[in-house]
């Protein structure tokens, strides 16, 4: 890895794109510098893809839906990149990274690129460098980028800060199951898709669709001028996929009116900058042995209850700023 320095030209191959994403995911300082230059070089080639975030509870069939949807889009002439984030064990730090085995047909298609990445300790169900990976995929010529997130939760809403369309995948059940879905995540949904609408589940799916549509009328729309639609899909039978894509393109058209898409992406870039700034400051701080000891001492005091977290953080920041002023 240390000898690999991919360029924008290397993104033309899946191998080169994979190496570039590995570079931007690295936490080594020398790799970060190289990655920063690569992203800057790639930026003029980005911005033309439709970015779709896909979230849903475990077992809803995200991988099955993404494979069926991706193949459907490829049949229509698109190139599809999938950034699939696998949960990371908080005990061992490991992750399964099995998305290519769960999307075998899509992984074999030359017009598709699948990149599983560990979520690590990043909140929001997305890997720390998902934003950069998305830009690299766009620079490589993929015009649809799908970001599959870990699952539904309060922190899962972070994916909405990096995509154009937030798609919420749900099971064909209503009533108590509807109450169990976090209101915050439903409010962010630009498109609700009920999966597994086939066989014995069809009647339940029809009932669930009616309940979800009624529930959405009680919520403020995520995007002005757009009422969140509810679509029924059978990923296995391929039904409803064309409607999902039609609604996705219509939603993008709504965003492009009055420059809303540019404003949205500008706000997302600003949020990205602030997040990266916070992380970079902590990384630089802990990279210095003397300051790392200071951080570890503050952490130990907080853990032991000898210092309040906010107070310890403020005191450490004051010492850093005082040192910089000397």
C-alpha positions as CSV (number, residue, x, y, z in Angstrom):
1,X,0.0,0.0,0.0
2,X,2.8,2.4,0.9
3,X,4.2,2.2,-2.7
4,X,0.8,2.8,-4.4
5,X,0.0,6.3,-5.6
6,X,-3.0,6.0,-7.9
7,X,-3.8,8.9,-10.3
8,X,-7.0,10.1,-11.8
9,X,-6.1,8.1,-15.0
10,X,-6.0,4.9,-12.9
11,X,-9.6,5.3,-12.0
12,X,-10.5,4.1,-15.4
13,X,-10.0,0.5,-14.2
14,X,-11.8,-1.2,-11.3
15,X,-8.5,-2.2,-9.8
16,X,-7.2,1.4,-10.0
17,X,-10.5,2.7,-8.4
18,X,-10.2,0.1,-5.6
19,X,-6.6,1.2,-4.9
20,X,-7.6,4.8,-4.8
21,X,-10.4,4.2,-2.3
22,X,-8.0,2.1,-0.2
23,X,-5.7,5.1,-0.2
24,X,-8.4,7.6,1.0
25,X,-9.5,5.2,3.7
26,X,-6.0,5.0,5.1
27,X,-5.3,6.9,8.4
28,X,-1.6,7.2,7.8
29,X,-0.5,10.8,7.5
30,X,1.5,10.3,4.3
31,X,-1.4,8.5,2.7
32,X,-3.8,11.3,3.7
33,X,-1.6,13.9,2.0
34,X,-1.5,11.8,-1.2
35,X,-5.3,11.2,-1.0
36,X,-5.9,14.9,-0.6
37,X,-4.1,15.6,-3.8
38,X,-5.9,12.9,-5.7
39,X,-9.3,14.1,-4.6
40,X,-8.4,17.7,-5.6
41,X,-7.4,16.4,-9.1
42,X,-10.6,14.4,-9.4
43,X,-13.0,17.1,-8.3
44,X,-13.5,18.6,-11.8
45,X,-14.7,15.2,-13.0
46,X,-17.4,14.9,-10.3
47,X,-20.9,16.2,-9.7
48,X,-22.8,14.5,-12.6
49,X,-23.9,11.3,-10.9
50,X,-27.1,10.8,-9.1
51,X,-26.3,10.0,-5.5
52,X,-28.7,7.7,-3.7
53,X,-28.5,6.7,0.0
54,X,-30.4,3.4,0.8
55,X,-31.3,2.5,4.4
56,X,-33.5,0.0,6.1
57,X,-33.7,-2.3,9.0
58,X,-31.7,-5.6,9.0
59,X,-33.5,-8.2,7.0
60,X,-35.4,-5.8,4.8
61,X,-33.4,-7.1,1.8
62,X,-31.1,-4.1,1.0
63,X,-28.5,-6.2,-0.8
64,X,-31.1,-8.0,-2.9
65,X,-32.8,-4.8,-3.8
66,X,-29.5,-3.1,-4.6
67,X,-28.5,-5.9,-6.9
68,X,-31.8,-6.0,-8.7
69,X,-31.9,-2.2,-9.0
70,X,-28.3,-2.0,-10.1
71,X,-28.8,-4.6,-12.8
72,X,-32.0,-2.8,-13.9
73,X,-30.1,0.5,-14.3
74,X,-27.2,-1.2,-16.2
75,X,-29.7,-2.6,-18.6
76,X,-30.8,1.0,-19.2
77,X,-27.3,2.1,-20.1
78,X,-26.0,3.4,-16.7
79,X,-22.8,2.6,-14.8
80,X,-23.5,1.8,-11.2
81,X,-21.2,2.1,-8.1
82,X,-22.2,0.6,-4.8
83,X,-20.6,1.8,-1.6
84,X,-21.7,-0.8,0.9
85,X,-20.8,-0.2,4.6
86,X,-20.5,-3.3,6.8
87,X,-21.0,-3.1,10.6
88,X,-17.8,-3.2,12.6
89,X,-17.6,-5.2,15.7
90,X,-17.1,-2.9,18.7
91,X,-15.2,-5.7,20.5
92,X,-12.8,-7.0,17.8
93,X,-12.9,-4.1,15.3
94,X,-13.5,-6.6,12.5
95,X,-16.3,-6.5,9.8
96,X,-17.6,-9.2,7.4
97,X,-17.3,-7.2,4.2
98,X,-19.4,-9.8,2.4
99,X,-21.4,-7.5,0.0
100,X,-19.7,-8.9,-3.1
101,X,-20.8,-12.4,-2.2
102,X,-24.3,-11.1,-1.5
103,X,-24.5,-9.3,-4.9
104,X,-22.7,-11.9,-7.1
105,X,-24.4,-11.0,-10.4
106,X,-23.9,-7.3,-10.0
107,X,-20.3,-7.8,-8.9
108,X,-19.5,-9.7,-12.1
109,X,-21.0,-7.0,-14.3
110,X,-18.3,-4.8,-15.9
111,X,-20.6,-1.8,-15.7
112,X,-20.7,-2.1,-11.9
113,X,-18.3,-1.4,-9.1
114,X,-19.0,-2.7,-5.5
115,X,-16.9,-1.5,-2.6
116,X,-17.6,-2.8,0.9
117,X,-16.0,-0.7,3.6
118,X,-16.1,-1.2,7.4
119,X,-18.1,1.4,9.3
120,X,-15.6,1.6,12.0
121,X,-16.7,3.8,14.9
122,X,-18.2,6.4,12.6
123,X,-21.8,7.3,13.5
124,X,-24.4,7.5,10.7
125,X,-24.0,4.1,9.2
126,X,-21.4,5.2,6.7
127,X,-17.6,4.8,6.7
128,X,-15.5,7.8,7.5
129,X,-14.3,8.3,4.0
130,X,-17.5,7.4,2.1
131,X,-17.8,10.9,0.8
132,X,-14.4,10.7,-0.9
133,X,-15.0,7.3,-2.2
134,X,-18.2,8.6,-3.8
135,X,-16.3,11.4,-5.6
136,X,-13.7,8.9,-6.9
137,X,-16.5,6.7,-8.3
138,X,-18.0,9.8,-10.1
139,X,-14.6,10.7,-11.5
140,X,-14.3,7.1,-12.7
141,X,-17.4,7.6,-14.8
142,X,-20.1,6.0,-12.7
143,X,-23.3,8.0,-13.2
144,X,-25.3,6.4,-10.3
145,X,-23.8,6.0,-6.9
146,X,-25.7,3.9,-4.3
147,X,-24.6,4.2,-0.7
148,X,-25.9,1.2,1.4
149,X,-25.9,2.0,5.1
150,X,-25.6,-0.3,8.1
151,X,-29.2,0.0,9.3
152,X,-31.9,2.3,10.7
153,X,-31.1,4.3,13.8
154,X,-31.0,7.9,15.1
155,X,-27.4,8.4,13.9
156,X,-28.2,6.8,10.5
157,X,-29.5,10.2,9.3
158,X,-25.9,11.2,8.5
159,X,-26.2,9.5,5.1
160,X,-28.8,12.2,4.1
161,X,-25.9,14.8,4.4
162,X,-24.0,13.3,1.5
163,X,-26.6,12.1,-1.1
164,X,-29.2,13.7,-3.4
165,X,-31.9,11.2,-2.7
166,X,-32.5,9.3,0.6
167,X,-34.4,6.0,0.0
168,X,-35.9,4.2,3.0
169,X,-36.5,0.5,2.4
170,X,-39.3,-1.1,4.5
171,X,-40.9,-4.5,5.0
172,X,-44.5,-5.2,4.0
173,X,-45.9,-4.7,7.5
174,X,-47.8,-1.9,9.2
175,X,-49.4,-1.2,12.5
176,X,-47.0,-1.8,15.4
177,X,-44.1,-2.2,12.9
178,X,-44.9,1.3,11.6
179,X,-44.7,2.7,15.1
180,X,-41.3,1.1,15.5
181,X,-39.7,3.0,12.7
182,X,-37.9,6.1,13.9
183,X,-39.9,9.3,13.0
184,X,-36.6,11.2,12.4
185,X,-35.5,8.8,9.7
186,X,-39.0,8.7,8.0
187,X,-39.0,12.5,7.9
188,X,-35.7,12.5,6.0
189,X,-36.9,10.0,3.4
190,X,-37.4,11.3,-0.1
191,X,-38.7,8.0,-1.3
192,X,-40.2,5.0,0.6
193,X,-39.9,1.6,-1.0
194,X,-41.7,-1.4,0.5
195,X,-39.7,-4.5,-0.5
196,X,-40.6,-8.2,-0.7
197,X,-44.1,-7.4,-2.2
198,X,-44.7,-10.8,-3.6
199,X,-46.3,-14.1,-2.9
200,X,-48.1,-14.4,0.4
201,X,-46.8,-10.9,1.5
202,X,-48.7,-9.0,-1.3
203,X,-51.8,-8.4,0.8
204,X,-49.8,-7.2,3.7
205,X,-47.8,-5.0,1.4
206,X,-50.9,-3.3,0.0
207,X,-52.1,-2.6,3.6
208,X,-48.7,-1.3,4.6
209,X,-48.4,1.0,1.6
210,X,-51.7,2.6,2.6
211,X,-50.6,3.0,6.2
212,X,-47.2,4.5,5.2
213,X,-48.9,6.9,2.7
214,X,-51.3,8.1,5.4
215,X,-48.4,8.5,8.0
216,X,-46.4,10.6,5.5
217,X,-49.2,13.0,5.0
218,X,-48.8,13.9,8.7
219,X,-45.1,14.7,8.3
220,X,-43.5,17.8,6.8
221,X,-42.0,16.8,3.4
222,X,-38.2,16.4,3.4
223,X,-38.0,18.5,0.2
224,X,-40.1,21.6,-0.7
225,X,-42.3,20.8,-3.7
226,X,-42.1,17.0,-3.2
227,X,-44.5,14.7,-1.4
228,X,-42.6,11.5,-0.5
229,X,-44.1,8.7,-2.5
230,X,-44.5,5.1,-1.4
231,X,-43.6,2.4,-3.9
232,X,-44.1,-1.4,-3.8
233,X,-41.2,-3.5,-5.1
234,X,-40.4,-7.2,-5.6
235,X,-36.7,-7.4,-5.9
236,X,-36.9,-11.1,-6.7
237,X,-39.4,-10.6,-9.5
238,X,-38.1,-7.3,-10.7
239,X,-41.4,-5.5,-10.3
240,X,-41.5,-1.8,-9.4
241,X,-37.8,-1.1,-10.1
242,X,-38.6,1.1,-13.1
243,X,-41.0,3.1,-11.0
244,X,-38.2,3.7,-8.4
245,X,-35.9,5.0,-11.0
246,X,-38.5,7.1,-12.6
247,X,-39.3,8.8,-9.2
248,X,-35.5,9.2,-8.5
249,X,-35.0,11.1,-11.8
250,X,-38.2,13.2,-11.2
251,X,-36.9,14.0,-7.7
252,X,-33.5,15.2,-9.2
253,X,-35.5,17.4,-11.7
254,X,-37.3,19.0,-8.7
255,X,-33.9,19.7,-7.0
256,X,-32.5,21.2,-10.2
257,X,-35.3,23.8,-10.4
258,X,-34.1,27.0,-8.8
259,X,-30.6,25.7,-8.2
260,X,-31.7,23.6,-5.2
261,X,-29.4,20.7,-6.1
262,X,-26.4,23.0,-6.1
263,X,-27.4,24.6,-2.8
264,X,-28.0,21.1,-1.2
265,X,-24.6,19.9,-2.4
266,X,-22.9,23.1,-1.2
267,X,-24.4,22.6,2.3
268,X,-23.3,18.9,2.3
269,X,-19.7,20.0,1.3
270,X,-19.7,22.5,4.2
271,X,-20.8,19.8,6.6
272,X,-18.1,17.5,5.2
273,X,-15.5,20.2,5.7
274,X,-16.5,20.8,9.3
275,X,-16.5,17.0,10.1
276,X,-13.1,16.6,8.4
277,X,-11.7,19.6,10.3
278,X,-12.8,18.1,13.7
279,X,-11.3,14.7,12.8
280,X,-8.1,16.1,11.4
281,X,-7.5,18.2,14.5
282,X,-7.9,15.2,16.8
283,X,-5.7,13.1,14.5
284,X,-2.9,15.7,14.4
285,X,-3.2,16.1,18.2
286,X,-2.8,12.4,18.9
287,X,0.0,12.0,16.3
288,X,2.3,14.1,18.5
289,X,3.6,11.9,21.4
290,X,3.5,14.7,24.0
291,X,0.0,15.7,23.2
292,X,-1.1,12.1,22.9
293,X,-0.1,11.6,26.5
294,X,-2.1,14.7,27.4
295,X,-5.2,13.3,25.6
296,X,-4.7,9.9,27.3
297,X,-4.4,11.6,30.7
298,X,-7.6,13.6,30.1
299,X,-9.4,10.4,29.0
300,X,-8.3,8.6,32.1
301,X,-9.5,11.4,34.3
302,X,-12.9,11.4,32.6
303,X,-13.2,7.6,32.8
304,X,-12.4,7.7,36.5
305,X,-15.0,10.4,37.1
306,X,-12.3,12.9,38.2
307,X,-13.2,15.3,35.5
308,X,-16.3,16.2,33.5
309,X,-16.0,15.4,29.8
310,X,-16.8,18.9,28.6
311,X,-14.5,20.5,31.2
312,X,-11.6,18.2,30.3
313,X,-12.1,18.9,26.6
314,X,-12.2,22.6,27.1
315,X,-9.1,22.5,29.4
316,X,-7.1,20.5,26.8
317,X,-8.1,22.8,24.0
318,X,-7.1,25.8,26.0
319,X,-3.6,24.3,26.6
320,X,-3.3,23.6,22.8
321,X,-4.2,27.1,21.9
322,X,-1.9,28.6,24.5
323,X,0.9,26.5,23.2
324,X,0.2,27.6,19.6
325,X,0.3,31.3,20.7
326,X,3.8,31.0,22.1
